[in-house]
Amino acid sequence: MITDYQWFVNQTTSNPDDWNVGYSLTYKNMAALDGLADKAYDIRMKHYGDQTAEQKVVDKRVENAHVVASYLLRDVTIR
């Protein structure tokens, strides 16, 4: 489902609340996002075992993260 991923470091913060680490997930196309939660369900359950174990991990992630911004981007290649 994911074709690539990248990590970024922000070298030019403009204020103390600006982001310092970011990541990008690349999908084959916009249609790959349709029904993504349903497509990934079996993979998630195989990894975590059940929804309770998965929820514990999600809760810990929320506890330790602060989302500054979230963007949906489209790569445009000029030919």
C-alpha positions in Angstrom: 0.0 0.0 0.0 2.8 2.4 0.9 5.3 2.8 -2.0 7.8 5.1 -0.2 8.4 7.1 3.0 10.7 9.9 4.0 11.8 11.7 7.1 12.6 15.4 7.3 14.4 17.7 9.7 13.3 21.4 9.7 16.4 23.5 9.7 14.6 26.8 9.6 12.2 27.0 12.5 10.4 30.4 12.7 9.1 30.1 16.3 9.5 27.8 19.3 6.3 25.9 18.4 7.4 25.1 14.9 8.0 21.5 13.9 11.4 20.0 13.9 10.9 16.4 12.6 8.4 15.4 9.9 7.6 12.4 7.7 6.0 11.6 4.4 4.2 8.5 3.4 3.8 7.9 -0.4 0.9 5.9 -1.9 0.7 4.7 -5.5 -2.2 7.2 -6.3 -5.1 9.0 -4.7 -7.4 6.0 -5.2 -5.1 4.0 -2.9 -6.5 6.0 0.0 -10.1 4.8 -0.7 -11.0 2.3 2.0 -7.5 2.4 3.5 -8.6 1.6 7.0 -10.4 -1.5 5.8 -7.5 -2.6 3.7 -5.1 -2.2 6.6 -7.3 -3.9 9.2 -6.0 -7.4 8.7 -2.4 -6.2 8.7 -2.9 -4.3 11.9 -4.6 -7.2 13.7 -1.8 -9.5 12.6 0.7 -7.1 14.1 -1.1 -6.2 17.3 -3.2 -9.3 17.9 -6.4 -7.5 18.9 -8.0 -4.1 19.0 -7.2 -3.7 22.8 -3.5 -4.1 22.3 -3.6 -1.8 19.3 -5.4 0.9 21.3 -2.8 0.8 24.0 -0.1 1.6 21.5 -2.2 4.4 19.9 -2.8 5.9 23.4 0.9 5.9 24.1 1.6 7.5 20.7 -0.9 10.2 21.4 0.6 10.8 24.8 4.1 11.3 23.4 3.3 13.3 20.2 2.1 16.7 19.3 0.8 17.2 15.8 1.7 20.7 14.6 0.2 20.3 11.1 -1.0 17.7 8.7 -1.1 18.1 4.9 -2.3 16.1 2.0 0.1 16.8 -0.9 0.1 15.8 -4.5 3.3 15.4 -6.4 3.2 17.0 -9.8 5.8 16.1 -12.5 6.1 18.5 -15.4 7.0 16.8 -18.6 
